[in-house]
Amino acid sequence: CRPRGYTRVAVKYCAIFVLTAITLLCKEQGILLLPLLLALEIPNFRSRPIKESVLFVVYTCVCTGLLIYARLWVIDFKPPTFRREDNPFSFTTGLSRVYSLSYLASLNSLLVVAPCWLCFDWAMGCLPLIHNILDPRILAVICFFFFLAGLFHKGIIQGDFEIFLSLCFIIIPFLLCLNIFVRVGFVVGERNLYLSVAD
């Protein structure tokens, strides 16, 4: 009975890896499937044997590392080049970068909830950068982070699984679009924004 169980787990893990690799061939955000699965498994860790939970965490990290390496190998370990006009947010530095990218995250969350202000191209300075804390758009950032903290508290601390699941499906697929880990060539990309809510 035990070898059959191990075979089933091995087949499941191989299928996860293959399907993630296929999604990565279609869109770069496919790499976030494994961290998404890991986040969704966190609530189940207490009810599973510790060995199985550790194995899944290690497997997820190793597979994510391998797929990132493969993706970088395909592009010859060189990042794509973008012009400042394409996405001025990704070229800012210091506190202006923190303010501007925080505002961009709050704007993206607003567009997910109420897509009333869409644009086919947000480049060429369509959204001005935030250079100081006295900019009135900082209020939107503060409200956004208070709201997000409330959702995290309800979803993680209080254990509301539906809210936790919703946060995972909205935030994790969008991580690559935030200009934090990699530089992207767009300011607001609705095609990426609505990818996580298309299901």
C-alpha positions as CSV (number, residue, x, y, z in Angstrom):
1,C,0.0,0.0,0.0
2,R,2.8,2.4,0.9
3,P,4.7,2.1,-2.5
4,R,1.4,2.8,-4.3
5,G,0.9,6.0,-2.2
6,Y,4.5,7.1,-3.0
7,T,3.8,6.5,-6.7
8,R,0.7,8.6,-6.6
9,V,2.5,11.4,-4.9
10,A,5.4,11.2,-7.4
11,V,3.0,11.3,-10.4
12,K,1.2,14.3,-8.8
13,Y,4.5,16.2,-8.3
14,C,5.7,15.4,-11.9
15,A,2.3,16.6,-13.3
16,I,2.6,19.8,-11.3
17,F,6.1,20.4,-12.7
18,V,5.1,19.6,-16.3
19,L,2.0,21.8,-16.2
20,T,3.9,24.7,-14.7
21,A,6.6,24.4,-17.4
22,I,3.8,24.5,-20.0
23,T,2.3,27.6,-18.5
24,L,5.7,29.2,-18.4
25,L,6.0,28.7,-22.2
26,C,2.7,30.6,-22.7
27,K,3.3,33.5,-20.2
28,E,6.0,34.4,-17.8
29,Q,3.6,34.5,-15.0
30,G,3.2,30.8,-15.2
31,I,6.3,30.5,-12.9
32,L,4.1,31.8,-10.1
33,L,1.9,28.7,-10.2
34,L,4.2,26.8,-7.9
35,P,4.3,29.6,-5.2
36,L,0.5,29.9,-5.6
37,L,0.1,26.1,-4.9
38,L,2.5,26.4,-1.9
39,A,0.5,29.3,-0.5
40,L,-2.7,27.4,-0.9
41,E,-1.2,24.4,0.9
42,I,-0.2,26.4,4.0
43,P,-3.5,25.9,5.8
44,N,-3.3,22.1,5.3
45,F,0.2,21.9,6.9
46,R,-1.1,21.3,10.4
47,S,-3.3,18.4,9.3
48,R,-0.5,16.6,7.4
49,P,2.6,14.8,8.5
50,I,5.6,17.2,8.9
51,K,7.6,15.1,6.5
52,E,5.1,15.5,3.7
53,S,4.8,19.3,4.3
54,V,8.6,19.8,4.2
55,L,8.8,17.6,1.1
56,F,6.2,19.8,-0.7
57,V,8.0,23.0,0.3
58,V,11.4,21.7,-0.8
59,Y,9.9,20.4,-4.1
60,T,8.2,23.7,-4.8
61,C,11.3,25.7,-4.1
62,V,13.6,23.5,-6.2
63,C,11.1,23.3,-9.1
64,T,10.7,27.1,-9.1
65,G,14.4,27.6,-9.1
66,L,14.9,25.1,-12.0
67,L,12.2,26.8,-14.1
68,I,13.6,30.3,-13.4
69,Y,17.0,29.1,-14.4
70,A,15.5,27.6,-17.6
71,R,13.7,30.8,-18.4
72,L,16.8,32.9,-17.9
73,W,18.8,30.4,-20.0
74,V,16.3,30.9,-22.9
75,I,16.8,34.6,-22.9
76,D,20.6,34.2,-22.5
77,F,20.6,35.5,-18.9
78,K,20.0,39.1,-20.2
79,P,17.1,41.1,-19.0
80,P,14.9,42.6,-21.7
81,T,15.5,46.2,-22.4
82,F,12.8,48.8,-22.0
83,R,12.8,52.6,-22.6
84,R,12.0,55.0,-19.8
85,E,9.0,56.2,-21.8
86,D,7.5,52.6,-21.7
87,N,7.4,52.5,-18.0
88,P,8.9,55.4,-16.0
89,F,7.9,53.7,-12.8
90,S,10.5,51.1,-13.2
91,F,13.3,53.7,-13.7
92,T,12.7,55.7,-10.5
93,T,14.9,55.3,-7.5
94,G,14.7,56.1,-3.8
95,L,11.6,57.2,-2.0
96,S,10.0,58.3,-5.3
97,R,10.1,54.6,-6.4
98,V,8.5,53.4,-3.1
99,Y,5.7,56.1,-3.4
100,S,5.1,55.6,-7.1
101,L,5.0,51.8,-7.0
102,S,2.8,51.8,-3.9
103,Y,0.4,54.1,-5.8
104,L,0.5,51.8,-8.8
105,A,-0.4,48.8,-6.6
106,S,-3.4,50.7,-5.2
107,L,-4.5,51.8,-8.7
108,N,-4.2,48.2,-9.9
109,S,-6.4,47.0,-7.0
110,L,-9.0,49.7,-7.8
111,L,-9.0,48.6,-11.5
112,V,-9.6,44.9,-10.4
113,V,-12.6,45.9,-8.3
114,A,-14.0,48.7,-10.5
115,P,-12.6,48.6,-14.1
116,C,-14.0,52.1,-14.9
117,W,-10.7,53.8,-15.8
118,L,-9.0,51.6,-18.4
119,C,-6.5,52.7,-21.1
120,F,-5.0,50.9,-24.0
121,D,-1.6,52.3,-23.2
122,W,-0.4,53.7,-19.9
123,A,3.0,54.7,-21.2
124,M,4.5,58.1,-22.1
125,G,3.9,59.7,-18.7
126,C,0.1,58.9,-18.6
127,L,0.5,58.5,-14.9
128,P,2.9,61.0,-13.3
129,L,5.4,59.8,-10.7
130,I,5.0,60.6,-7.0
131,H,8.1,62.5,-5.8
132,N,7.1,63.5,-2.3
133,I,4.8,62.4,0.5
134,L,2.6,65.5,0.2
135,D,1.2,64.3,-3.1
136,P,-2.6,63.8,-2.5
137,R,-2.4,60.3,-4.2
138,I,-0.6,59.1,-1.1
139,L,-4.0,59.0,0.6
140,A,-5.0,56.3,-1.9
141,V,-1.9,54.4,-1.0
142,I,-2.6,54.6,2.8
143,C,-6.2,53.5,2.3
144,F,-5.1,50.6,0.1
145,F,-2.5,49.4,2.6
146,F,-5.0,49.7,5.5
147,F,-7.6,47.7,3.5
148,L,-5.0,45.1,2.5
149,A,-3.8,44.7,6.1
150,G,-7.4,44.2,7.2
151,L,-7.9,41.5,4.6
152,F,-4.6,39.8,5.6
153,H,-5.7,39.9,9.3
154,K,-9.0,38.3,8.5
155,G,-7.7,35.8,6.0
156,I,-4.5,34.7,7.8
157,I,-4.8,35.6,11.5
158,Q,-8.5,34.8,11.9
159,G,-8.3,31.9,9.5
160,D,-11.0,32.9,7.0
161,F,-10.0,30.5,4.2
162,E,-12.1,32.1,1.5
163,I,-10.5,35.5,2.0
164,F,-7.0,33.8,2.2
165,L,-7.8,32.0,-1.1
166,S,-9.0,35.2,-2.8
167,L,-5.8,37.1,-1.7
168,C,-3.6,34.3,-3.0
169,F,-5.4,34.2,-6.4
170,I,-5.2,38.0,-6.8
171,I,-1.8,38.9,-5.4
172,I,0.5,36.0,-6.3
173,P,-0.1,36.0,-10.1
174,F,0.3,39.7,-10.1
175,L,3.7,39.8,-8.3
176,L,5.8,40.0,-11.5
177,C,3.9,43.1,-12.7
178,L,4.8,45.2,-9.7
179,N,8.3,46.2,-11.0
180,I,9.8,44.8,-7.7
181,F,11.4,41.6,-8.8
182,V,11.8,42.3,-12.5
183,R,11.5,45.4,-14.7
184,V,8.4,45.2,-16.9
185,G,7.6,47.2,-20.1
186,F,4.2,48.5,-19.0
187,V,2.8,50.7,-16.3
188,V,-0.6,49.1,-16.0
189,G,-1.2,46.0,-18.0
190,E,-4.8,45.0,-17.9
191,R,-4.1,41.8,-19.7
192,N,-2.0,40.7,-16.7
193,L,-4.3,42.4,-14.1
194,Y,-7.3,40.4,-15.1
195,L,-5.4,37.1,-15.6
196,S,-5.9,36.1,-11.9
197,V,-9.6,36.9,-11.9
198,A,-10.5,35.4,-15.3
199,D,-11.4,32.1,-13.8
